Amino acid sequence: MIAQRLIGKQVGRGAFGIAREVKATEKKFGKDSVINSTLGTFFCEDEKLGVLELVNKTYRELESPDIYGYAAGVSGSAEYKEAVKKSIFGTHCEEIVKNSFVDVASTPGGTGAIYTAFKGYGNDGNTVLLPEYMWDAYVHITGANRLNNVIYKLFDGNKFNTKDFSEKMLEVVKRDGRVLAVINDPCQNPTGYSLSFEEWKEVVEILKEASKYGEVILINDIAYLDYDFRGRDNAREYMNLFLGLPENVLILFAYSMSKSFTSYGLRTGAIVALSSSKKVIDEFTVVAEYLCRSSWSNVSRGGMALLVKAYEDENIINGINAERDQWVEILKKRAEIFERKSEEVGLAYCPFSSGFFLTIPLEKNKEEIVNDLKEKKVFVLPIKNGIRIAICSISCKKLEILPKLIKESIDKFNK
Ligand SMILES: Cc1ncc(COP(=O)(O)O)c(C=O)c1O
């Protein structure tokens, strides 16, 4: 019955599937004896979902029409679009907006932004470059939009693999006259890697080189932007490199309020286009609105109103940032524990900089190892070529013992 293009498509069990098993084990043995590393949401040290208090207060104080009414404008209100720009570009906002063309369309979370980017800029059969370790939704969204994907190697030793990224990008653009590429940065899901400013410079040179052969669309997924251990300003410094690019290079930011504003369930995000060409952005404005109307129509008015209110009042946004910064400190501590304990037992992990996750690379016997960990009441997310450790959701106390448990399970199967 199902449409031809969807035959065989499914999301698999993923994190949401395993969550049910975790709940059942917690119920049987108590929460203290279970380590749940499956979900990508921030949990405080008491293992309760982290909700930024000032975000909650600001949302609850919104007027009823601001929550229950339809959004003003299919692709979001003008105020929301301004707030999104401030949220993405931070202290660089004025300079970036003055020296390029930028427009915004609201989307249901970062997922909606990725969907719009692929749907809006991928012709049937085009190829999207995706990182070797990645958020698996990218693959599903290419699949739902009749796009192919090619995987680029993420690392060369401890660094971003600019060579492989460049080779793959040139190969595709020379063949198709167009290439789309996703870089999830900073705080990549699932490795926690962040490109340095120098590495971004190299990436921008690659985009320029590729643009000699066709259209280049870079999708920069910034879902974890506000959790960068380098601090808010440093995390955004690379964005200035996107100014003055050739007119056939388009930068699309996939923006999400889910993590930065702990608004996972409000489903509010945006796709933000940046270009040197007014024509490219005018076209984006019209088509992004069309894509909103022809899919979800418009997004949560309350979610958008929350961001607007936060940026209208410096005290609110500064307060939210300060609260979140305390969590960044907790994440730093958790990462330090995990790294130290891993080194003690000789557990290898992918290059890590900051954010919610780390990755243990694993080529062989993944299923056996994941099942063995379950026996010890440890639930980790199996991903392609590895397992993901969600330091965002594990307390410091549990992280002290986790590397040893993982190492023992690996050693049991991979001698
Ligand atoms: C890398 C990455 N991008 C985007 C998203 C989108 O999240 P949302 O649709 O909730 O904004 C997520 C969520 O887990 C993610 O991990």
The ligand as a Gaussian input file, in Angstrom:
#p B3LYP/6-31G(d) Opt

LIG

0 1
 C       23.009000      16.646000      15.959000
 C       21.590000      17.010000      16.169000
 N       21.029000      17.866000      15.317000
 C       19.768000      18.253000      15.446000
 C       18.982000      17.759000      16.459000
 C       17.587000      18.242000      16.452000
 O       16.891000      18.309000      17.568000
 P       15.464000      18.974000      17.617000
 O       14.718000      18.575000      16.404000
 O       14.867000      18.489000      18.869000
 O       15.695000      20.444000      17.645000
 C       19.517000      16.839000      17.378000
 C       18.716000      16.240000      18.444000
 O       19.032000      15.300000      19.087000
 C       20.861000      16.462000      17.220000
 O       21.454000      15.610000      18.052000

